[in-house]
Amino acid sequence: MQQNQNQTQNQTQPQAVMQTPPQVVTIKDAQYLKDQLSWELLAMKKCRHFAAECSDSEIAQAIDQAGQMHQRHYELLLRHLQNDNVQQMKNVPQPQSQQ
């Protein structure tokens, strides 16, 4: 019973939001970012296609704005990835080996 209450409390507590991206990208982070870039690119292409196909100019404009939003997200992710990950890894404190 106590374990269930602890699980419920842990699930309801808000998680901290990272205000700035980390300077080091792990392999798992890189895989997630690759997926996210693919999704943003696909959404941007779909919006461009369907805005061109739409006969209602107001709807076409709304779809185009959504496509521009996805393009901004794509470009923002690319800017965050322009760090020199190898150089940044050298700055990460390494655990002292015990002899």
DRENTI-214328 format. One record per atom (N, C-alpha, C, O): residue in three letters; chain; x, y, z. Coordinates in nm, 4 decimals. Example, Ala and Ser with C-alpha at 12.3 -4.5 7.8 and 13.67 -1.06 7.14 Angstrom:
<pts>
+-----+----+----------+----------+----------+
:  aa : ch :        u :        v :        w :
+-----+----+----------+----------+----------+
: ALA :  A :   1.3190 :  -0.5690 :   0.7800 :
: ALA :  A :   1.2300 :  -0.4500 :   0.7800 :
: ALA :  A :   1.3200 :  -0.3300 :   0.7800 :
: ALA :  A :   1.4236 :  -0.3319 :   0.8465 :
: SER :  A :   1.2850 :  -0.2250 :   0.7080 :
: SER :  A :   1.3670 :  -0.1060 :   0.7140 :
: SER :  A :   1.2900 :   0.0030 :   0.7870 :
: SER :  A :   1.3409 :   0.1138 :   0.8039 :
+-----+----+----------+----------+----------+
</pts>
This chain:
<pts>
+-----+----+----------+----------+----------+
:  aa : ch :        u :        v :        w :
+-----+----+----------+----------+----------+
: MET :  A :   0.0823 :  -0.1190 :   0.0000 :
: MET :  A :   0.0000 :   0.0000 :   0.0000 :
: MET :  A :   0.0866 :   0.1252 :   0.0000 :
: MET :  A :   0.0612 :   0.2181 :  -0.0766 :
: GLN :  A :   0.1893 :   0.1286 :   0.0857 :
: GLN :  A :   0.2799 :   0.2437 :   0.0939 :
: GLN :  A :   0.3507 :   0.2672 :  -0.0399 :
: GLN :  A :   0.3710 :   0.3815 :  -0.0810 :
: GLN :  A :   0.3880 :   0.1577 :  -0.1073 :
: GLN :  A :   0.4578 :   0.1705 :  -0.2350 :
: GLN :  A :   0.3673 :   0.2358 :  -0.3392 :
: GLN :  A :   0.4135 :   0.3195 :  -0.4167 :
: ASN :  A :   0.2399 :   0.1991 :  -0.3424 :
: ASN :  A :   0.1462 :   0.2592 :  -0.4365 :
: ASN :  A :   0.1294 :   0.4083 :  -0.4114 :
: ASN :  A :   0.1200 :   0.4862 :  -0.5062 :
: GLN :  A :   0.1256 :   0.4492 :  -0.2839 :
: GLN :  A :   0.1143 :   0.5911 :  -0.2513 :
: GLN :  A :   0.2393 :   0.6664 :  -0.2971 :
: GLN :  A :   0.2287 :   0.7769 :  -0.3502 :
: ASN :  A :   0.3579 :   0.6074 :  -0.2768 :
: ASN :  A :   0.4816 :   0.6711 :  -0.3214 :
: ASN :  A :   0.4850 :   0.6851 :  -0.4728 :
: ASN :  A :   0.5292 :   0.7880 :  -0.5239 :
: GLN :  A :   0.4391 :   0.5832 :  -0.5459 :
: GLN :  A :   0.4354 :   0.5902 :  -0.6910 :
: GLN :  A :   0.3403 :   0.6998 :  -0.7367 :
: GLN :  A :   0.3713 :   0.7738 :  -0.8301 :
: THR :  A :   0.2259 :   0.7109 :  -0.6726 :
: THR :  A :   0.1293 :   0.8145 :  -0.7086 :
: THR :  A :   0.1868 :   0.9528 :  -0.6824 :
: THR :  A :   0.1705 :   1.0434 :  -0.7641 :
: GLN :  A :   0.2538 :   0.9698 :  -0.5689 :
: GLN :  A :   0.3138 :   1.0996 :  -0.5373 :
: GLN :  A :   0.4231 :   1.1342 :  -0.6372 :
: GLN :  A :   0.4330 :   1.2495 :  -0.6793 :
: ASN :  A :   0.5051 :   1.0380 :  -0.6760 :
: ASN :  A :   0.6120 :   1.0625 :  -0.7721 :
: ASN :  A :   0.5573 :   1.0995 :  -0.9091 :
: ASN :  A :   0.6183 :   1.1792 :  -0.9802 :
: GLN :  A :   0.4441 :   1.0432 :  -0.9470 :
: GLN :  A :   0.3860 :   1.0708 :  -1.0771 :
: GLN :  A :   0.3227 :   1.2092 :  -1.0835 :
: GLN :  A :   0.3143 :   1.2678 :  -1.1914 :
: THR :  A :   0.2782 :   1.2621 :  -0.9705 :
: THR :  A :   0.2100 :   1.3904 :  -0.9719 :
: THR :  A :   0.3044 :   1.5084 :  -0.9516 :
: THR :  A :   0.2646 :   1.6226 :  -0.9749 :
: GLN :  A :   0.4269 :   1.4845 :  -0.9093 :
: GLN :  A :   0.5197 :   1.5940 :  -0.8873 :
: GLN :  A :   0.5710 :   1.6445 :  -1.0227 :
: GLN :  A :   0.6117 :   1.5646 :  -1.1071 :
: PRO :  A :   0.5693 :   1.7759 :  -1.0436 :
: PRO :  A :   0.6176 :   1.8286 :  -1.1717 :
: PRO :  A :   0.7686 :   1.8101 :  -1.1840 :
: PRO :  A :   0.8428 :   1.8213 :  -1.0864 :
: GLN :  A :   0.8109 :   1.7819 :  -1.3048 :
: GLN :  A :   0.9534 :   1.7655 :  -1.3304 :
: GLN :  A :   1.0132 :   1.9013 :  -1.3674 :
: GLN :  A :   0.9470 :   1.9865 :  -1.4267 :
: ALA :  A :   1.1391 :   1.9185 :  -1.3310 :
: ALA :  A :   1.2071 :   2.0446 :  -1.3611 :
: ALA :  A :   1.2225 :   2.0599 :  -1.5122 :
: ALA :  A :   1.2502 :   1.9629 :  -1.5827 :
: VAL :  A :   1.2046 :   2.1818 :  -1.5609 :
: VAL :  A :   1.2193 :   2.2112 :  -1.7025 :
: VAL :  A :   1.3574 :   2.2726 :  -1.7242 :
: VAL :  A :   1.3957 :   2.3677 :  -1.6560 :
: MET :  A :   1.4304 :   2.2177 :  -1.8185 :
: MET :  A :   1.5636 :   2.2681 :  -1.8497 :
: MET :  A :   1.5490 :   2.3970 :  -1.9313 :
: MET :  A :   1.4892 :   2.3957 :  -2.0389 :
: GLN :  A :   1.6025 :   2.5065 :  -1.8815 :
: GLN :  A :   1.5883 :   2.6363 :  -1.9478 :
: GLN :  A :   1.6836 :   2.6530 :  -2.0659 :
: GLN :  A :   1.6509 :   2.7221 :  -2.1624 :
: THR :  A :   1.7994 :   2.5913 :  -2.0592 :
: THR :  A :   1.8950 :   2.5982 :  -2.1702 :
: THR :  A :   1.9386 :   2.4556 :  -2.2042 :
: THR :  A :   1.9458 :   2.3696 :  -2.1164 :
: PRO :  A :   1.9676 :   2.4314 :  -2.3316 :
: PRO :  A :   2.0089 :   2.2958 :  -2.3692 :
: PRO :  A :   2.1470 :   2.2640 :  -2.3121 :
: PRO :  A :   2.2279 :   2.3546 :  -2.2921 :
: PRO :  A :   2.1742 :   2.1374 :  -2.2861 :
: PRO :  A :   2.3059 :   2.1001 :  -2.2340 :
: PRO :  A :   2.4127 :   2.1215 :  -2.3403 :
: PRO :  A :   2.3832 :   2.1192 :  -2.4598 :
: GLN :  A :   2.5362 :   2.1423 :  -2.2974 :
: GLN :  A :   2.6460 :   2.1628 :  -2.3910 :
: GLN :  A :   2.6957 :   2.0316 :  -2.4504 :
: GLN :  A :   2.7660 :   2.0324 :  -2.5515 :
: VAL :  A :   2.6604 :   1.9195 :  -2.3894 :
: VAL :  A :   2.7040 :   1.7883 :  -2.4359 :
: VAL :  A :   2.5820 :   1.7097 :  -2.4808 :
: VAL :  A :   2.4800 :   1.7081 :  -2.4119 :
: VAL :  A :   2.5919 :   1.6447 :  -2.5957 :
: VAL :  A :   2.4825 :   1.5649 :  -2.6489 :
: VAL :  A :   2.5216 :   1.4179 :  -2.6373 :
: VAL :  A :   2.6223 :   1.3749 :  -2.6935 :
: THR :  A :   2.4419 :   1.3421 :  -2.5646 :
: THR :  A :   2.4678 :   1.1991 :  -2.5508 :
: THR :  A :   2.4178 :   1.1258 :  -2.6752 :
: THR :  A :   2.3497 :   1.1846 :  -2.7592 :
: ILE :  A :   2.4512 :   0.9998 :  -2.6864 :
: ILE :  A :   2.4051 :   0.9201 :  -2.8003 :
: ILE :  A :   2.2527 :   0.9136 :  -2.8019 :
: ILE :  A :   2.1903 :   0.9265 :  -2.9072 :
: LYS :  A :   2.1936 :   0.8936 :  -2.6848 :
: LYS :  A :   2.0468 :   0.8870 :  -2.6763 :
: LYS :  A :   1.9855 :   1.0216 :  -2.7165 :
: LYS :  A :   1.8850 :   1.0251 :  -2.7876 :
: ASP :  A :   2.0454 :   1.1319 :  -2.6714 :
: ASP :  A :   1.9982 :   1.2649 :  -2.7103 :
: ASP :  A :   2.0066 :   1.2821 :  -2.8620 :
: ASP :  A :   1.9135 :   1.3327 :  -2.9248 :
: ALA :  A :   2.1177 :   1.2400 :  -2.9193 :
: ALA :  A :   2.1383 :   1.2547 :  -3.0638 :
: ALA :  A :   2.0345 :   1.1754 :  -3.1421 :
: ALA :  A :   1.9843 :   1.2229 :  -3.2439 :
: GLN :  A :   2.0021 :   1.0561 :  -3.0961 :
: GLN :  A :   1.9003 :   0.9752 :  -3.1636 :
: GLN :  A :   1.7635 :   1.0425 :  -3.1548 :
: GLN :  A :   1.6888 :   1.0454 :  -3.2526 :
: TYR :  A :   1.7314 :   1.0960 :  -3.0384 :
: TYR :  A :   1.6035 :   1.1655 :  -3.0234 :
: TYR :  A :   1.5988 :   1.2892 :  -3.1130 :
: TYR :  A :   1.4981 :   1.3152 :  -3.1788 :
: LEU :  A :   1.7080 :   1.3649 :  -3.1151 :
: LEU :  A :   1.7124 :   1.4862 :  -3.1968 :
: LEU :  A :   1.7013 :   1.4530 :  -3.3456 :
: LEU :  A :   1.6372 :   1.5260 :  -3.4212 :
: LYS :  A :   1.7633 :   1.3438 :  -3.3870 :
: LYS :  A :   1.7529 :   1.3014 :  -3.5270 :
: LYS :  A :   1.6068 :   1.2724 :  -3.5612 :
: LYS :  A :   1.5579 :   1.3145 :  -3.6659 :
: ASP :  A :   1.5373 :   1.2004 :  -3.4727 :
: ASP :  A :   1.3952 :   1.1733 :  -3.4945 :
: ASP :  A :   1.3151 :   1.3027 :  -3.5002 :
: ASP :  A :   1.2309 :   1.3206 :  -3.5882 :
: GLN :  A :   1.3416 :   1.3926 :  -3.4062 :
: GLN :  A :   1.2671 :   1.5181 :  -3.4006 :
: GLN :  A :   1.2905 :   1.6016 :  -3.5259 :
: GLN :  A :   1.1967 :   1.6613 :  -3.5788 :
: LEU :  A :   1.4142 :   1.6066 :  -3.5738 :
: LEU :  A :   1.4432 :   1.6790 :  -3.6972 :
: LEU :  A :   1.3666 :   1.6192 :  -3.8144 :
: LEU :  A :   1.3138 :   1.6922 :  -3.8982 :
: SER :  A :   1.3605 :   1.4868 :  -3.8203 :
: SER :  A :   1.2862 :   1.4198 :  -3.9279 :
: SER :  A :   1.1384 :   1.4541 :  -3.9220 :
: SER :  A :   1.0760 :   1.4808 :  -4.0247 :
: TRP :  A :   1.0819 :   1.4532 :  -3.8005 :
: TRP :  A :   0.9395 :   1.4853 :  -3.7849 :
: TRP :  A :   0.9110 :   1.6300 :  -3.8248 :
: TRP :  A :   0.8117 :   1.6579 :  -3.8920 :
: GLU :  A :   0.9975 :   1.7211 :  -3.7836 :
: GLU :  A :   0.9768 :   1.8627 :  -3.8179 :
: GLU :  A :   0.9874 :   1.8834 :  -3.9692 :
: GLU :  A :   0.9078 :   1.9568 :  -4.0278 :
: LEU :  A :   1.0857 :   1.8184 :  -4.0320 :
: LEU :  A :   1.1028 :   1.8314 :  -4.1757 :
: LEU :  A :   0.9820 :   1.7754 :  -4.2504 :
: LEU :  A :   0.9337 :   1.8366 :  -4.3457 :
: LEU :  A :   0.9338 :   1.6602 :  -4.2075 :
: LEU :  A :   0.8167 :   1.6002 :  -4.2713 :
: LEU :  A :   0.6938 :   1.6895 :  -4.2546 :
: LEU :  A :   0.6188 :   1.7106 :  -4.3499 :
: ALA :  A :   0.6735 :   1.7414 :  -4.1349 :
: ALA :  A :   0.5582 :   1.8290 :  -4.1108 :
: ALA :  A :   0.5681 :   1.9547 :  -4.1976 :
: ALA :  A :   0.4685 :   2.0009 :  -4.2532 :
: MET :  A :   0.6882 :   2.0084 :  -4.2082 :
: MET :  A :   0.7081 :   2.1288 :  -4.2898 :
: MET :  A :   0.6748 :   2.0994 :  -4.4365 :
: MET :  A :   0.6075 :   2.1793 :  -4.5016 :
: LYS :  A :   0.7212 :   1.9859 :  -4.4889 :
: LYS :  A :   0.6947 :   1.9491 :  -4.6283 :
: LYS :  A :   0.5463 :   1.9241 :  -4.6521 :
: LYS :  A :   0.4917 :   1.9646 :  -4.7547 :
: LYS :  A :   0.4813 :   1.8572 :  -4.5573 :
: LYS :  A :   0.3378 :   1.8306 :  -4.5722 :
: LYS :  A :   0.2588 :   1.9607 :  -4.5734 :
: LYS :  A :   0.1666 :   1.9770 :  -4.6532 :
: CYS :  A :   0.2947 :   2.0525 :  -4.4856 :
: CYS :  A :   0.2240 :   2.1816 :  -4.4821 :
: CYS :  A :   0.2426 :   2.2568 :  -4.6134 :
: CYS :  A :   0.1479 :   2.3149 :  -4.6665 :
: ARG :  A :   0.3644 :   2.2554 :  -4.6651 :
: ARG :  A :   0.3900 :   2.3250 :  -4.7919 :
: ARG :  A :   0.3064 :   2.2625 :  -4.9037 :
: ARG :  A :   0.2467 :   2.3337 :  -4.9845 :
: HIS :  A :   0.3024 :   2.1299 :  -4.9078 :
: HIS :  A :   0.2252 :   2.0593 :  -5.0112 :
: HIS :  A :   0.0759 :   2.0914 :  -5.0001 :
: HIS :  A :   0.0125 :   2.1291 :  -5.0987 :
: PHE :  A :   0.0204 :   2.0764 :  -4.8801 :
: PHE :  A :  -0.1235 :   2.0939 :  -4.8655 :
: PHE :  A :  -0.1654 :   2.2406 :  -4.8759 :
: PHE :  A :  -0.2777 :   2.2694 :  -4.9171 :
: ALA :  A :  -0.0778 :   2.3328 :  -4.8396 :
: ALA :  A :  -0.1101 :   2.4752 :  -4.8601 :
: ALA :  A :  -0.1198 :   2.5051 :  -5.0092 :
: ALA :  A :  -0.2055 :   2.5826 :  -5.0517 :
: ALA :  A :  -0.0319 :   2.4436 :  -5.0892 :
: ALA :  A :  -0.0359 :   2.4640 :  -5.2341 :
: ALA :  A :  -0.1595 :   2.3984 :  -5.2966 :
: ALA :  A :  -0.2108 :   2.4472 :  -5.3972 :
: GLU :  A :  -0.2069 :   2.2903 :  -5.2389 :
: GLU :  A :  -0.3236 :   2.2184 :  -5.2910 :
: GLU :  A :  -0.4555 :   2.2828 :  -5.2504 :
: GLU :  A :  -0.5581 :   2.2571 :  -5.3134 :
: CYS :  A :  -0.4549 :   2.3650 :  -5.1475 :
: CYS :  A :  -0.5779 :   2.4198 :  -5.0902 :
: CYS :  A :  -0.6332 :   2.5326 :  -5.1773 :
: CYS :  A :  -0.5584 :   2.6195 :  -5.2221 :
: SER :  A :  -0.7640 :   2.5307 :  -5.2009 :
: SER :  A :  -0.8263 :   2.6354 :  -5.2825 :
: SER :  A :  -0.8748 :   2.7537 :  -5.1985 :
: SER :  A :  -0.8950 :   2.8625 :  -5.2523 :
: ASP :  A :  -0.8935 :   2.7346 :  -5.0696 :
: ASP :  A :  -0.9357 :   2.8423 :  -4.9801 :
: ASP :  A :  -0.8100 :   2.9150 :  -4.9305 :
: ASP :  A :  -0.7264 :   2.8557 :  -4.8624 :
: SER :  A :  -0.7973 :   3.0425 :  -4.9649 :
: SER :  A :  -0.6745 :   3.1164 :  -4.9334 :
: SER :  A :  -0.6513 :   3.1328 :  -4.7827 :
: SER :  A :  -0.5367 :   3.1343 :  -4.7377 :
: GLU :  A :  -0.7591 :   3.1451 :  -4.7048 :
: GLU :  A :  -0.7425 :   3.1589 :  -4.5595 :
: GLU :  A :  -0.6878 :   3.0299 :  -4.4980 :
: GLU :  A :  -0.5999 :   3.0325 :  -4.4119 :
: ILE :  A :  -0.7408 :   2.9197 :  -4.5434 :
: ILE :  A :  -0.6932 :   2.7905 :  -4.4928 :
: ILE :  A :  -0.5507 :   2.7657 :  -4.5400 :
: ILE :  A :  -0.4669 :   2.7173 :  -4.4640 :
: ALA :  A :  -0.5235 :   2.7991 :  -4.6660 :
: ALA :  A :  -0.3878 :   2.7827 :  -4.7198 :
: ALA :  A :  -0.2885 :   2.8653 :  -4.6386 :
: ALA :  A :  -0.1778 :   2.8193 :  -4.6109 :
: GLN :  A :  -0.3271 :   2.9861 :  -4.6007 :
: GLN :  A :  -0.2399 :   3.0725 :  -4.5210 :
: GLN :  A :  -0.2169 :   3.0127 :  -4.3826 :
: GLN :  A :  -0.1048 :   3.0170 :  -4.3317 :
: ALA :  A :  -0.3206 :   2.9571 :  -4.3210 :
: ALA :  A :  -0.3068 :   2.8948 :  -4.1887 :
: ALA :  A :  -0.2145 :   2.7730 :  -4.1962 :
: ALA :  A :  -0.1309 :   2.7525 :  -4.1082 :
: ILE :  A :  -0.2299 :   2.6932 :  -4.3004 :
: ILE :  A :  -0.1433 :   2.5762 :  -4.3175 :
: ILE :  A :  -0.0001 :   2.6209 :  -4.3414 :
: ILE :  A :   0.0931 :   2.5606 :  -4.2883 :
: ASP :  A :   0.0188 :   2.7260 :  -4.4208 :
: ASP :  A :   0.1531 :   2.7783 :  -4.4476 :
: ASP :  A :   0.2181 :   2.8298 :  -4.3191 :
: ASP :  A :   0.3376 :   2.8098 :  -4.2978 :
: GLN :  A :   0.1404 :   2.8955 :  -4.2343 :
: GLN :  A :   0.1941 :   2.9426 :  -4.1059 :
: GLN :  A :   0.2378 :   2.8261 :  -4.0178 :
: GLN :  A :   0.3401 :   2.8343 :  -3.9497 :
: ALA :  A :   0.1606 :   2.7178 :  -4.0191 :
: ALA :  A :   0.1997 :   2.5988 :  -3.9433 :
: ALA :  A :   0.3310 :   2.5426 :  -3.9990 :
: ALA :  A :   0.4185 :   2.5011 :  -3.9230 :
: GLY :  A :   0.3440 :   2.5417 :  -4.1310 :
: GLY :  A :   0.4685 :   2.4949 :  -4.1934 :
: GLY :  A :   0.5870 :   2.5815 :  -4.1552 :
: GLY :  A :   0.6966 :   2.5305 :  -4.1321 :
: GLN :  A :   0.5655 :   2.7130 :  -4.1484 :
: GLN :  A :   0.6733 :   2.8044 :  -4.1069 :
: GLN :  A :   0.7134 :   2.7792 :  -3.9624 :
: GLN :  A :   0.8312 :   2.7894 :  -3.9280 :
: MET :  A :   0.6159 :   2.7462 :  -3.8771 :
: MET :  A :   0.6465 :   2.7140 :  -3.7382 :
: MET :  A :   0.7361 :   2.5897 :  -3.7316 :
: MET :  A :   0.8336 :   2.5872 :  -3.6565 :
: HIS :  A :   0.7028 :   2.4871 :  -3.8101 :
: HIS :  A :   0.7845 :   2.3657 :  -3.8110 :
: HIS :  A :   0.9244 :   2.3950 :  -3.8643 :
: HIS :  A :   1.0224 :   2.3372 :  -3.8171 :
: GLN :  A :   0.9339 :   2.4839 :  -3.9617 :
: GLN :  A :   1.0651 :   2.5214 :  -4.0151 :
: GLN :  A :   1.1478 :   2.5927 :  -3.9074 :
: GLN :  A :   1.2675 :   2.5674 :  -3.8943 :
: ARG :  A :   1.0842 :   2.6817 :  -3.8305 :
: ARG :  A :   1.1562 :   2.7504 :  -3.7218 :
: ARG :  A :   1.2048 :   2.6500 :  -3.6174 :
: ARG :  A :   1.3171 :   2.6610 :  -3.5681 :
: HIS :  A :   1.1207 :   2.5527 :  -3.5838 :
: HIS :  A :   1.1608 :   2.4504 :  -3.4866 :
: HIS :  A :   1.2792 :   2.3695 :  -3.5394 :
: HIS :  A :   1.3724 :   2.3388 :  -3.4651 :
: TYR :  A :   1.2748 :   2.3354 :  -3.6677 :
: TYR :  A :   1.3829 :   2.2602 :  -3.7316 :
: TYR :  A :   1.5142 :   2.3395 :  -3.7240 :
: TYR :  A :   1.6183 :   2.2859 :  -3.6861 :
: GLU :  A :   1.5071 :   2.4660 :  -3.7603 :
: GLU :  A :   1.6273 :   2.5511 :  -3.7587 :
: GLU :  A :   1.6799 :   2.5722 :  -3.6171 :
: GLU :  A :   1.8011 :   2.5787 :  -3.5961 :
: LEU :  A :   1.5897 :   2.5830 :  -3.5202 :
: LEU :  A :   1.6309 :   2.5987 :  -3.3803 :
: LEU :  A :   1.7059 :   2.4744 :  -3.3322 :
: LEU :  A :   1.8101 :   2.4854 :  -3.2676 :
: LEU :  A :   1.6532 :   2.3578 :  -3.3637 :
: LEU :  A :   1.7222 :   2.2337 :  -3.3268 :
: LEU :  A :   1.8606 :   2.2266 :  -3.3920 :
: LEU :  A :   1.9574 :   2.1854 :  -3.3279 :
: LEU :  A :   1.8699 :   2.2660 :  -3.5173 :
: LEU :  A :   2.0000 :   2.2648 :  -3.5847 :
: LEU :  A :   2.0991 :   2.3583 :  -3.5159 :
: LEU :  A :   2.2161 :   2.3237 :  -3.5000 :
: ARG :  A :   2.0534 :   2.4753 :  -3.4756 :
: ARG :  A :   2.1424 :   2.5697 :  -3.4060 :
: ARG :  A :   2.1927 :   2.5101 :  -3.2751 :
: ARG :  A :   2.3093 :   2.5281 :  -3.2398 :
: HIS :  A :   2.1068 :   2.4398 :  -3.2032 :
: HIS :  A :   2.1488 :   2.3780 :  -3.0776 :
: HIS :  A :   2.2511 :   2.2672 :  -3.1011 :
: HIS :  A :   2.3313 :   2.2365 :  -3.0129 :
: LEU :  A :   2.2481 :   2.2079 :  -3.2189 :
: LEU :  A :   2.3396 :   2.0980 :  -3.2486 :
: LEU :  A :   2.4740 :   2.1451 :  -3.3042 :
: LEU :  A :   2.5595 :   2.0621 :  -3.3352 :
: GLN :  A :   2.4941 :   2.2732 :  -3.3171 :
: GLN :  A :   2.6172 :   2.3235 :  -3.3754 :
: GLN :  A :   2.7310 :   2.3364 :  -3.2751 :
: GLN :  A :   2.8326 :   2.3993 :  -3.3048 :
: ASN :  A :   2.7155 :   2.2785 :  -3.1582 :
: ASN :  A :   2.8241 :   2.2751 :  -3.0596 :
: ASN :  A :   2.9287 :   2.1737 :  -3.1031 :
: ASN :  A :   2.8970 :   2.0761 :  -3.1711 :
: ASP :  A :   3.0517 :   2.1966 :  -3.0642 :
: ASP :  A :   3.1584 :   2.1000 :  -3.0855 :
: ASP :  A :   3.1508 :   2.0009 :  -2.9698 :
: ASP :  A :   3.2066 :   2.0260 :  -2.8630 :
: ASN :  A :   3.0829 :   1.8897 :  -2.9901 :
: ASN :  A :   3.0568 :   1.7947 :  -2.8829 :
: ASN :  A :   3.1866 :   1.7357 :  -2.8265 :
: ASN :  A :   3.1960 :   1.7128 :  -2.7060 :
: VAL :  A :   3.2857 :   1.7112 :  -2.9113 :
: VAL :  A :   3.4122 :   1.6537 :  -2.8643 :
: VAL :  A :   3.4808 :   1.7513 :  -2.7696 :
: VAL :  A :   3.5293 :   1.7119 :  -2.6635 :
: GLN :  A :   3.4849 :   1.8777 :  -2.8075 :
: GLN :  A :   3.5483 :   1.9788 :  -2.7220 :
: GLN :  A :   3.4723 :   1.9943 :  -2.5913 :
: GLN :  A :   3.5333 :   2.0068 :  -2.4851 :
: GLN :  A :   3.3400 :   1.9936 :  -2.5980 :
: GLN :  A :   3.2595 :   2.0085 :  -2.4775 :
: GLN :  A :   3.2775 :   1.8890 :  -2.3836 :
: GLN :  A :   3.2755 :   1.9059 :  -2.2616 :
: MET :  A :   3.2950 :   1.7694 :  -2.4381 :
: MET :  A :   3.3160 :   1.6503 :  -2.3550 :
: MET :  A :   3.4450 :   1.6613 :  -2.2740 :
: MET :  A :   3.4536 :   1.6075 :  -2.1637 :
: LYS :  A :   3.5444 :   1.7301 :  -2.3276 :
: LYS :  A :   3.6709 :   1.7487 :  -2.2558 :
: LYS :  A :   3.6508 :   1.8340 :  -2.1305 :
: LYS :  A :   3.7285 :   1.8243 :  -2.0355 :
: ASN :  A :   3.5478 :   1.9165 :  -2.1302 :
: ASN :  A :   3.5196 :   2.0043 :  -2.0168 :
: ASN :  A :   3.4349 :   1.9382 :  -1.9087 :
: ASN :  A :   3.4176 :   1.9941 :  -1.8005 :
: VAL :  A :   3.3817 :   1.8185 :  -1.9376 :
: VAL :  A :   3.2978 :   1.7491 :  -1.8407 :
: VAL :  A :   3.3875 :   1.6840 :  -1.7367 :
: VAL :  A :   3.4807 :   1.6119 :  -1.7724 :
: PRO :  A :   3.3614 :   1.7081 :  -1.6088 :
: PRO :  A :   3.4445 :   1.6461 :  -1.5043 :
: PRO :  A :   3.4368 :   1.4924 :  -1.5117 :
: PRO :  A :   3.3279 :   1.4354 :  -1.5192 :
: GLN :  A :   3.5503 :   1.4284 :  -1.5095 :
: GLN :  A :   3.5564 :   1.2828 :  -1.5133 :
: GLN :  A :   3.5761 :   1.2288 :  -1.3718 :
: GLN :  A :   3.6481 :   1.2890 :  -1.2921 :
: PRO :  A :   3.5130 :   1.1164 :  -1.3401 :
: PRO :  A :   3.5316 :   1.0592 :  -1.2058 :
: PRO :  A :   3.6769 :   1.0160 :  -1.1864 :
: PRO :  A :   3.7420 :   0.9662 :  -1.2783 :
: GLN :  A :   3.7245 :   1.0362 :  -1.0661 :
: GLN :  A :   3.8626 :   0.9975 :  -1.0322 :
: GLN :  A :   3.8694 :   0.8473 :  -1.0240 :
: GLN :  A :   3.7862 :   0.7851 :  -0.9579 :
: SER :  A :   3.9676 :   0.7870 :  -1.0903 :
: SER :  A :   3.9832 :   0.6416 :  -1.0798 :
: SER :  A :   4.0550 :   0.6092 :  -0.9506 :
: SER :  A :   4.1520 :   0.6752 :  -0.9133 :
: GLN :  A :   4.0064 :   0.5072 :  -0.8833 :
: GLN :  A :   4.0661 :   0.4667 :  -0.7558 :
: GLN :  A :   4.1690 :   0.3594 :  -0.7813 :
: GLN :  A :   4.1422 :   0.2624 :  -0.8521 :
: GLN :  A :   4.2864 :   0.3762 :  -0.7240 :
: GLN :  A :   4.3933 :   0.2785 :  -0.7441 :
: GLN :  A :   4.4250 :   0.2093 :  -0.6169 :
: GLN :  A :   4.5128 :   0.1231 :  -0.6137 :
+-----+----+----------+----------+----------+
</pts>
